Amino acid sequence: MIDRRPALPARSAPLALLAAAACACALVAGCGAPARPLESSLTDMDSLQLRSWISPQLRRNIDLLPVTGGQETSRWWGTRFNAMSLNQAYQESLRRLGLMPDVPETGRFQLKVEVLALAQPNVPMGPEVAIAVRYTLSERAAGGGNVLYQRVLRTTQKAGIDDSLNPTEQLRIATEAALRNNIAELIRELASLPLPG
């Protein structure tokens, strides 16, 4: 049988290729990328700067309770911290600062961390990420000790093409840095906290 349909004009072939390439780029940019715990924890340089501010009473004296508020990353878009990543990011940060005791559950204080909100844009280019975390530092005691510090800290971070050309990577970088900034803010506040003798 002879096909009598008119042939497509030659110029529509490049347009079809461009459309296909645009769809492929959108799919790649739209993939979710889970946050990495080491990149979300305090850097060595941050740790060295913050370490000098910390009270000797806090050193090797803070036990970290299991961090709550983790979520799995969507396969389509976004960056999230799952429970394991959150716990690793905080443990690594406290360890680098010399705050965790050598033997678990022997510290004088307990730190409770709850991630309350993580806001990310739907537009992938140059994303700005905001995170809100509630921290509670209390003395260790059977049935719950005195609360010495409780506050919700909110931090933001933006990423752009200087960080990565890939929008998914930009979002992950901004998300990890927002949490890292939040942890640094917590340490600054704890450093100035009056502690009982």
C-alpha positions as CSV (number, residue, x, y, z in Angstrom):
1,M,0.0,0.0,0.0
2,I,1.3,3.4,-0.9
3,D,1.5,6.1,1.8
4,R,-0.2,9.2,0.4
5,R,0.2,11.4,3.4
6,P,2.1,14.6,2.8
7,A,5.7,14.6,4.0
8,L,6.6,16.8,6.9
9,P,8.5,20.0,6.0
10,A,12.2,19.5,6.5
11,R,12.4,22.3,9.1
12,S,10.0,20.5,11.5
13,A,12.5,17.7,12.2
14,P,15.0,20.0,14.1
15,L,12.0,21.4,16.1
16,A,11.0,17.9,17.0
17,L,14.6,17.1,18.1
18,L,14.7,20.3,20.2
19,A,11.4,19.5,21.9
20,A,12.7,16.0,22.7
21,A,15.9,17.4,24.1
22,A,14.0,19.9,26.2
23,C,11.8,17.1,27.7
24,A,14.9,15.1,28.5
25,C,16.5,18.0,30.3
26,A,13.3,18.6,32.3
27,L,13.2,15.0,33.3
28,V,16.9,15.0,34.4
29,A,16.4,18.3,36.3
30,G,13.3,17.1,37.9
31,C,14.8,14.1,39.7
32,G,15.0,14.1,43.4
33,A,18.4,14.1,45.1
34,P,18.6,13.0,48.7
35,A,20.7,15.2,51.1
36,R,24.2,13.9,52.0
37,P,24.9,13.8,55.7
38,L,28.6,14.7,55.6
39,E,27.9,17.8,53.4
40,S,25.1,18.8,55.8
41,S,27.3,18.6,58.9
42,L,29.6,21.3,60.1
43,T,32.8,21.6,58.1
44,D,36.2,21.2,59.7
45,M,36.8,25.0,59.5
46,D,33.4,25.8,61.1
47,S,34.2,23.3,63.8
48,L,37.6,24.9,64.6
49,Q,36.1,28.4,64.8
50,L,33.1,27.3,66.9
51,R,35.1,25.0,69.2
52,S,36.8,27.9,71.0
53,W,33.5,29.4,72.1
54,I,32.1,26.3,73.7
55,S,31.9,26.1,77.5
56,P,34.0,23.4,79.1
57,Q,30.8,22.2,80.9
58,L,29.4,21.1,77.5
59,R,32.5,19.3,76.2
60,R,31.9,15.6,76.0
61,N,28.7,16.1,77.8
62,I,25.9,16.2,75.2
63,D,24.0,13.0,74.3
64,L,22.0,13.3,71.1
65,L,18.5,11.8,71.2
66,P,17.2,10.3,67.9
67,V,16.5,13.2,65.5
68,T,12.9,13.4,64.3
69,G,11.3,15.0,61.2
70,G,13.1,13.1,58.5
71,Q,11.4,12.4,55.1
72,E,12.3,10.4,52.1
73,T,13.2,12.3,48.9
74,S,10.6,12.2,46.1
75,R,11.9,10.6,42.9
76,W,10.5,13.5,40.9
77,W,11.7,16.7,42.6
78,G,13.2,17.9,45.8
79,T,15.8,17.1,48.4
80,R,15.0,15.7,51.8
81,F,16.8,14.4,54.8
82,N,15.8,10.9,55.8
83,A,16.0,9.9,59.5
84,M,19.4,8.3,59.0
85,S,20.9,11.3,57.2
86,L,19.7,13.7,59.9
87,N,21.1,11.6,62.7
88,Q,24.5,11.3,60.9
89,A,24.7,15.0,60.2
90,Y,24.1,16.0,63.8
91,Q,26.3,13.2,65.2
92,E,29.2,14.2,63.0
93,S,28.8,17.9,63.9
94,L,28.7,17.2,67.6
95,R,31.6,14.8,67.3
96,R,33.7,17.4,65.4
97,L,33.1,19.9,68.1
98,G,34.0,17.5,70.9
99,L,30.5,17.6,72.5
100,M,29.6,14.0,72.4
101,P,30.8,11.8,75.3
102,D,33.2,8.9,74.6
103,V,30.7,6.5,76.1
104,P,27.1,6.9,74.8
105,E,24.4,7.9,77.3
106,T,26.8,9.2,79.9
107,G,26.6,12.9,79.1
108,R,25.3,15.4,81.6
109,F,23.0,16.9,79.0
110,Q,20.6,15.6,76.3
111,L,19.8,17.3,73.1
112,K,16.5,16.8,71.4
113,V,16.3,17.8,67.7
114,E,13.0,18.1,65.7
115,V,13.0,19.2,62.1
116,L,9.7,21.1,61.9
117,A,9.7,22.4,58.3
118,L,11.7,22.3,55.1
119,A,10.6,24.8,52.4
120,Q,11.9,24.4,48.9
121,P,10.8,26.2,45.7
122,N,9.1,24.5,42.8
123,V,11.1,26.5,40.3
124,P,14.5,24.7,40.0
125,M,16.8,27.6,39.0
126,G,18.6,29.4,41.8
127,P,16.7,27.9,44.6
128,E,16.4,29.3,48.1
129,V,15.7,26.8,50.9
130,A,14.5,27.5,54.4
131,I,14.5,25.1,57.3
132,A,13.1,25.3,60.8
133,V,14.4,23.1,63.7
134,R,13.3,23.0,67.3
135,Y,16.1,22.3,69.8
136,T,15.7,21.3,73.4
137,L,18.7,20.9,75.7
138,S,18.0,19.4,79.1
139,E,19.8,18.0,82.0
140,R,19.9,14.2,82.2
141,A,17.6,12.8,84.9
142,A,15.2,9.9,85.3
143,G,11.8,11.0,84.1
144,G,13.2,14.1,82.4
145,G,15.5,16.8,83.7
146,N,15.4,20.6,83.7
147,V,15.1,22.2,80.3
148,L,18.0,24.6,79.9
149,Y,17.4,25.7,76.4
150,Q,14.5,25.4,73.9
151,R,14.1,27.4,70.7
152,V,13.1,27.1,67.1
153,L,15.9,28.2,64.8
154,R,15.1,29.2,61.1
155,T,17.9,29.5,58.5
156,T,17.9,29.9,54.8
157,Q,20.4,29.3,52.0
158,K,20.4,30.0,48.3
159,A,22.4,28.3,45.5
160,G,23.0,29.2,41.9
161,I,25.0,28.5,38.8
162,D,28.2,29.3,40.7
163,D,27.5,26.2,42.8
164,S,26.4,23.9,40.0
165,L,24.8,24.1,36.5
166,N,22.5,21.3,37.4
167,P,19.2,22.6,39.1
168,T,18.9,19.3,41.1
169,E,22.4,19.8,42.4
170,Q,21.7,23.4,43.2
171,L,18.7,22.4,45.3
172,R,20.7,19.8,47.2
173,I,23.5,22.2,47.9
174,A,21.2,24.8,49.2
175,T,19.3,22.3,51.4
176,E,22.5,20.9,52.9
177,A,23.9,24.4,53.6
178,A,20.6,25.5,55.2
179,L,20.9,22.6,57.7
180,R,24.6,23.3,58.2
181,N,23.8,26.9,59.0
182,N,21.1,25.9,61.4
183,I,23.5,23.6,63.3
184,A,26.1,26.4,63.5
185,E,23.4,28.8,64.8
186,L,22.5,26.3,67.5
187,I,26.2,26.0,68.6
188,R,26.6,29.8,68.8
189,E,23.5,30.0,71.1
190,L,24.7,27.1,73.3
191,A,28.1,28.7,73.6
192,S,26.5,31.7,75.3
193,L,24.1,29.7,77.4
194,P,24.5,30.1,81.2
195,L,24.8,26.6,82.7
196,P,24.2,25.5,86.2
197,G,27.4,24.7,88.1
